[in-house]
Amino acid sequence: VQLYSAWNLHEEVPGHYDFETGFLNLGQFLKEVKEADMFAIYRPGPYICAEWEWGGLPAWLLRDPHMQVRTNYTPYLSAIEKYYEKLLTVIHDHQFTVKGGPIIAMQIENEFGSWGNTITKKADQHYLEFIKNTATKYGFKELYFTSDGPDQASDRYGTLPGVLATANFAGDPGTHLTMLGEKQKRPIYVAEYWSGWFTHWGDSHMGKGIGVAGYGSGYEHIILNMNSSINIYMFHGGTNFGFMNGANDVQKNGHSGVDVTSYDYDAPISEAGDYNPKYWKTKELIEKLHNERPNLPKVKTPTPPKENPKAHYGVIKVTEYLNFDDLLSKIKPIASDHPKHMESLDIGPNYGQNFGFTLYRTKVPKIKNLVLKGGISDRAVIYIDGKETNIVEVVNKDSNLNFTAEQFLKAGNEHTLDILVENLGRINFGGQMTNQRKGLNGEVLTDAKVHTNWEMFPLEFKQKFVEGLKAEKWKPFENVKHPAVYRAELNIADTPEDTFLKLDNWTKTVVFVNGFNVGRLWNIGPQRTLYIPGPFLKTGKNYIYLFELHSAGNTIEFVDKP
């Protein structure tokens, strides 16, 4: 089992570590691996890529205006060392040569040769050395390796002397592994054999289109012809629950190519744990390749367990809602003369807002022109006196908006200007990794003058906050066509089963099931349902909250297929 750890969840705020809560329980997971009589190859990063929010790096690093991640910048290295000291304590006894645990190897950083250098090549290599030396200092004793694209896999800047270089790719294994073998005379390992691909909002389809035949022939060639070890990436992808999806350093629909909530990946095991055609091909090849080797007893792989049943709970009416001001009344605003990025809001000691939305609110006269200097990151909805006027999806570019007198609905010459900015997910790969601060990127000009006196509301939607909404005074359902939280109730008589939430006639929505953020849906597709694991539900009444930015439907539907 090859696995990542996400620094931005294990240390969501500086100095507060969580390796025990729910599915952050790393030690328990490693115990389960051992009980299954398997080994673990561990990829703790600190940068992991993985189509995960900012590649697993914690957003509080961005409070430092000079921060340079993935370099030997001293404050960055200091943060890594503190994290690794805690992390290595958790995994220490799970190492194979320490106490017979499952961990047999650890990856240093992730695809660092592809990253290139931001200071000097020499400094880059010092950074890799620092990670290796820090892990060793705190007790790691197993094999170290690096992984990269095949042309960078054993580049002297992407790996270290004495460290196993490994390759990541999809097709043409012969060329890639021959290249790797020429650069190092060591055993060959494919750390990532890509079974599929990730998906962006607005894509025409899910996945990259790596077919079963191509996947199978590559798998067979890697093992049979190249005598290489292999890790299937992904074998099971899972879900970017909450706000944890990443994005790519590409421009798409005016904003970064943002990953969808599902990380199904067209992998052998589906997002919901079901068997895909590539699973059966993998099973077939394991039997074939084993049985064709001389001097080995013939084997037949065991019958796989049955798939979990999926429930069709049907159409549920949306019964109530809280309007935007109801929501804001539960959040203490932060005042400032000038807009700040979410990471710079003073929410706690040395940290600001990591995920979610930030509302920028101020008072203006009847203006004709609004300029957002530097644009926004990532998506903004503009309101005047509570009425939506514009949607802005421009990164790092001035946004120039014009208004008419009719758009100012209230009498008098003082009007409320709201700018609601959504962090769609920080990029997890590419040259813009350090430039990932979210919110308004500069001053706001009203009729060519710098506007001051702002209130900023951080809408983080943490579970405790969402659960607290239950006690509020909810209003009978109405599609207010304005940001609001809607509520529906799902009643389950028996043991809950996995299901999928389908939203017709909704626009852009974040969904919470019994307080837990299960992710986003957006009507631009291609993802149309959210996976809801059975353990997130309970027998009896289940509360479904939906934060809708634009226009809501009056029903939701639970279906048995994605």
Salt bridges, closest charged atoms under 4 A:
GLU12 OE2 - LYS462 NZ 3.99
GLU53 OE2 - ARG426 NH1 2.81
GLU81 OE2 - LYS137 NZ 2.64
ASP93 OD1 - HIS92 ND1 2.92
ASP93 OD2 - LYS99 NZ 3.61
GLU109 OE1 - ARG70 NH2 2.76
GLU192 OE2 - ARG43 NH2 2.80
ASP203 OD1 - LYS252 NZ 2.67
GLU220 OE2 - LYS288 NZ 2.62
ASP259 OD1 - HIS200 NE2 3.39
ASP266 OD2 - LYS278 NZ 2.89
ASP274 OD1 - LYS310 NZ 2.80
GLU284 OE2 - LYS281 NZ 3.30
GLU287 OE2 - LYS283 NZ 3.49
GLU320 OE1 - ARG487 NH2 2.78
ASP325 OD1 - ARG361 NH2 3.57
ASP326 OD2 - LYS475 NZ 2.41
GLU343 OE2 - ARG426 NH2 2.63
ASP346 OD1 - ARG63 NH2 2.93
ASP378 OD1 - LYS438 NZ 2.70
ASP385 OD2 - HIS415 ND1 2.81
GLU388 OE1 - HIS550 ND1 2.90
GLU393 OE1 - HIS255 NE2 3.92
GLU393 OE2 - ARG379 NE 2.87
ASP398 OD2 - LYS373 NZ 2.86
ASP418 OD1 - ARG361 NE 2.71
GLU422 OE1 - LYS508 NZ 2.92
GLU422 OE2 - ARG520 NH1 2.80
GLU443 OE1 - HIS338 ND1 2.90
GLU472 OE2 - LYS330 NZ 3.36
GLU489 OE1 - LYS541 NZ 3.69
ASP504 OD2 - LYS502 NZ 2.78
GLU557 OE2 - HIS312 NE2 3.58
ASP560 OD1 - LYS561 NZ 3.92
